[in-house]
Amino acid sequence: MSERLKKGISFRLKAIVLLLVIAGLFVGWHFLSQRLKDPTHYPIRHVTVQCPCKNLTPTLIQSAITPFAQQGFFGISLPSLRNQLAGLPGVKEVFIHRTWPDTLQVKLDVLQ
């Protein structure tokens, strides 16, 4: 084989290997992101709530949080949960924090 032909084959082989590596990375990223969003793999097992107000019952707060907590640690939409809790009567501000591996901490500030 001529030197030119060997270089052409080598270039094509490198290009094919590079494309296969890139495709593998995309497929791997897709499956990893799907696994992280699956609530059965990373469920929220503990929710702590700090709320100094007396007009919000634990049942009312729990009913607002439960649908979001069921989405799992990585699947939960914190902005949506924050908006849901901010809509409760007397709530001034909402602070939410995820703690690895399975805890959601919620703090509600109320209107005086």
Phi, psi and chi 1 to 4 in degrees:
 res  aa     phi    psi   chi1   chi2   chi3   chi4
   1 MET       -  146.1  -94.2 -169.2 -142.6      -
   2 SER   -78.3  159.4   71.2      -      -      -
   3 GLU   -63.1  -36.7 -168.6   64.2   32.4      -
   4 ARG   -66.2  -41.0 -172.6  174.5 -176.1 -167.2
   5 LEU   -66.3  -40.6 -175.8   59.0      -      -
   6 LYS   -62.4  -40.5  -73.3 -179.4 -175.1  177.3
   7 LYS   -66.8  -38.1  -74.8 -177.1 -178.9 -179.5
   8 GLY   -64.5  -43.2      -      -      -      -
   9 ILE   -66.9  -41.3  -68.3  173.2      -      -
  10 SER   -62.3  -42.4  175.2      -      -      -
  11 PHE   -63.6  -44.9  174.8   75.9      -      -
  12 ARG   -64.9  -39.9  -72.6 -175.8 -175.3  132.9
  13 LEU   -63.8  -42.8 -175.0   59.0      -      -
  14 LYS   -63.2  -40.8  -71.8  177.9 -175.3  177.3
  15 ALA   -64.6  -41.9      -      -      -      -
  16 ILE   -64.9  -44.7  -69.9  170.9      -      -
  17 VAL   -62.4  -42.4  168.1      -      -      -
  18 LEU   -62.1  -44.9  178.7   63.4      -      -
  19 LEU   -63.2  -38.8  -71.2  173.6      -      -
  20 LEU   -66.3  -38.9  -72.4  174.3      -      -
  21 VAL   -64.6  -45.1  167.6      -      -      -
  22 ILE   -63.0  -43.7  -69.0  171.5      -      -
  23 ALA   -63.0  -40.5      -      -      -      -
  24 GLY   -62.8  -39.5      -      -      -      -
  25 LEU   -64.5  -42.6  -71.6  172.4      -      -
  26 PHE   -63.6  -44.7  -83.1  116.7      -      -
  27 VAL   -64.7  -43.3  169.4      -      -      -
  28 GLY   -62.0  -42.8      -      -      -      -
  29 TRP   -62.6  -41.2  177.7 -104.3      -      -
  30 HIS   -60.9  -49.7  171.7   73.5      -      -
  31 PHE   -67.2  -36.0  -75.4  113.8      -      -
  32 LEU   -64.8  -44.8  177.8   63.5      -      -
  33 SER   -65.1  -36.1   67.0      -      -      -
  34 GLN   -66.9  -39.3  -66.3  -57.4  -45.8      -
  35 ARG   -67.5  -40.4 -178.1  176.0  170.4   95.4
  36 LEU   -66.0  -32.9  -70.5  176.9      -      -
  37 LYS   -82.0  -11.6  -69.9  179.1 -176.3  177.2
  38 ASP   -75.2  115.7 -175.8   -0.6      -      -
  39 PRO   -65.5  -17.3   17.9  -24.8      -      -
  40 THR   -75.6  -21.9   60.1      -      -      -
  41 HIS   -85.4  -36.6  -71.9  108.5      -      -
  42 TYR  -134.4   70.4  -61.2   98.9      -      -
  43 PRO   -76.1  157.0   28.7  -34.2      -      -
  44 ILE   -89.9  116.0  -66.8  177.0      -      -
  45 ARG  -101.1  -23.4  -68.3 -170.7  175.0   98.8
  46 HIS  -130.0  132.0  -50.8  -76.1      -      -
  47 VAL  -127.2  123.3  177.8      -      -      -
  48 THR  -111.5  136.2   60.2      -      -      -
  49 VAL  -126.9  129.2  178.3      -      -      -
  50 GLN  -112.0  118.3  -66.2  177.6   -8.5      -
  51 CYS  -147.8  109.0  179.8      -      -      -
  52 PRO   -78.6   -2.9   28.9  -32.9      -      -
  53 CYS   -86.7  155.8   71.5      -      -      -
  54 LYS  -103.2  -14.1  -61.1 -167.9 -174.8   -9.7
  55 ASN   -84.4   -9.3   64.8  -25.7      -      -
  56 LEU  -102.5  119.2  -70.5  175.0      -      -
  57 THR   -81.6  152.5   63.9      -      -      -
  58 PRO   -57.2  -33.6  -25.9   34.1      -      -
  59 THR   -64.8  -41.6  -54.2      -      -      -
  60 LEU   -63.9  -45.0 -179.8   63.2      -      -
  61 ILE   -65.6  -44.0  -63.2  169.9      -      -
  62 GLN   -62.4  -40.3 -179.9 -178.5   -3.6      -
  63 SER   -67.3  -25.6   66.0      -      -      -
  64 ALA   -79.5  -32.4      -      -      -      -
  65 ILE   -86.2  -37.3  -65.9  174.2      -      -
  66 THR   -52.3  -48.0  -60.7      -      -      -
  67 PRO   -60.6  -31.9  -17.2   26.2      -      -
  68 PHE   -76.9  -40.7  -67.8   93.0      -      -
  69 ALA   -64.4  -27.9      -      -      -      -
  70 GLN   -71.0   -9.9  -69.0  173.5  -14.4      -
  71 GLN   -81.5   -8.3  -63.4  171.5    3.7      -
  72 GLY    91.9  169.7      -      -      -      -
  73 PHE   -61.6  -43.4 -168.4   79.6      -      -
  74 PHE   -94.6  -19.7  -67.2  104.9      -      -
  75 GLY   -85.8  -17.2      -      -      -      -
  76 ILE   -66.4  137.7 -170.9  169.7      -      -
  77 SER   -95.9   99.9  170.4      -      -      -
  78 LEU   -62.7  -40.4  -63.9 -178.2      -      -
  79 PRO   -61.9  -38.7  -23.9   33.2      -      -
  80 SER   -67.1  -42.0  -63.8      -      -      -
  81 LEU   -63.9  -41.3  175.4   57.5      -      -
  82 ARG   -60.3  -44.0 -173.4  172.8  -68.5  113.8
  83 ASN   -64.3  -40.4  -70.1  -21.7      -      -
  84 GLN   -62.2  -45.9  177.3   77.5   16.9      -
  85 LEU   -71.4  -34.1  -67.8  171.2      -      -
  86 ALA   -66.6  -22.1      -      -      -      -
  87 GLY   -80.7   -7.8      -      -      -      -
  88 LEU   -70.2  149.6  -64.9  176.1      -      -
  89 PRO   -64.7  129.8   19.3  -27.5      -      -
  90 GLY    86.7   -0.6      -      -      -      -
  91 VAL   -86.1  126.3  174.5      -      -      -
  92 LYS   -94.4  -46.6  175.7 -178.0  170.4 -175.6
  93 GLU  -148.0  149.3 -160.4  165.0    0.5      -
  94 VAL  -125.2  131.7  178.7      -      -      -
  95 PHE  -119.9  128.2  -58.8   95.0      -      -
  96 ILE  -128.6  137.5  -56.7  172.0      -      -
  97 HIS  -141.4  131.2 -178.9   72.4      -      -
  98 ARG   -92.8  136.2  -74.5 -175.8  -73.9 -156.1
  99 THR  -122.7  124.0  -55.2      -      -      -
 100 TRP   -63.7  137.7 -179.7 -102.8      -      -
 101 PRO  -102.9  -12.3   34.2  -33.6      -      -
 102 ASP  -151.1   28.3   59.6   -0.4      -      -
 103 THR  -120.8  139.8  -57.6      -      -      -
 104 LEU  -120.3  124.2 -176.1   67.1      -      -
 105 GLN  -110.4  130.1  -62.3  171.8  -25.7      -
 106 VAL  -126.7  132.1  177.8      -      -      -
 107 LYS  -127.3  126.8 -178.1  175.2 -176.5  -93.7
 108 LEU  -110.9  125.5  -57.1  175.1      -      -
 109 ASP   -97.2  138.4  -78.2  -13.0      -      -
 110 VAL  -113.6  160.3  -66.2      -      -      -
 111 LEU   -71.9  141.7  -61.8  169.5      -      -
 112 GLN   -87.5      -  -63.9  -60.1  -27.3      -
